[in-house]
Amino acid sequence: MKLAEALAERSDCQIRLEELKKRLIRSARVQEGEAPAEDTAELLVEIERVFGRLLELVSAINRTNARTAFNDTQTISDAIATRDVLGKKRDLLTGIADAASTRQDRYSKSEVKFVATVPIGQLQKQVDQLAKQFRDVDTRLQELNWKTDLI
């Protein structure tokens, strides 16, 4: 099994667990004398089975990510951390640039005038560079996910 396949199955397990949870909640309580829409014992057994498979997948994915080289100095786990930090930094700087560049129309000279206190152009260039780095790392990760066998 390739790493990408395990990641897809992990996602399916997470979605399945949410569906099972909703179904179990709907059947968890009924009016006295009524029967639940579904057998709650069966749902609980299915939930345990899916959690077991999820544990197997997450363990194998983590093991594979920690042991597979991304480049000369990083593993896939390191690259995922790098990608996540790049994304968070990009989002933070985008928010700051957006806040600083928001126009506020003034209808008279007596209204308060707001000015930017951060260099919007420089922030936007940084955001663009971070977005490119993020895409580069993410693309390489996706490539490795399809080439790497699950450990």
Residue pairs with C-beta under 8 A, 6 or more apart in sequence:
1 149
1 150
2 145
2 146
2 147
2 148
2 149
2 150
3 61
3 64
3 65
3 68
3 76
3 144
3 145
3 146
3 148
3 149
3 150
4 142
4 145
4 146
5 150
6 57
6 60
6 61
6 64
6 150
7 61
7 145
9 53
9 57
10 54
10 57
10 58
10 61
13 50
13 53
13 54
13 57
14 54
16 50
17 47
17 50
17 51
17 54
20 43
20 46
20 47
20 50
21 47
23 37
23 38
23 43
24 38
24 40
24 43
24 44
24 47
26 37
26 38
27 36
27 37
27 38
27 39
27 40
27 43
28 36
28 40
30 36
60 150
60 151
61 150
62 77
63 151
64 76
64 148
64 149
64 150
64 151
65 75
65 76
65 77
65 80
66 75
66 76
66 77
67 75
67 151
68 75
68 76
68 144
68 148
68 151
69 75
69 76
70 76
70 78
70 79
70 140
70 141
70 144
71 79
74 82
76 141
76 144
76 148
79 137
79 140
79 141
80 141
82 137
83 134
83 137
83 138
83 141
86 130
86 133
86 134
86 137
87 134
89 130
90 127
90 130
90 131
90 134
93 123
93 126
93 127
93 130
94 127
96 118
96 123
97 118
97 120
97 123
97 124
97 127
100 116
100 117
100 118
100 120
100 123
101 116
101 120
104 114
106 112
106 113
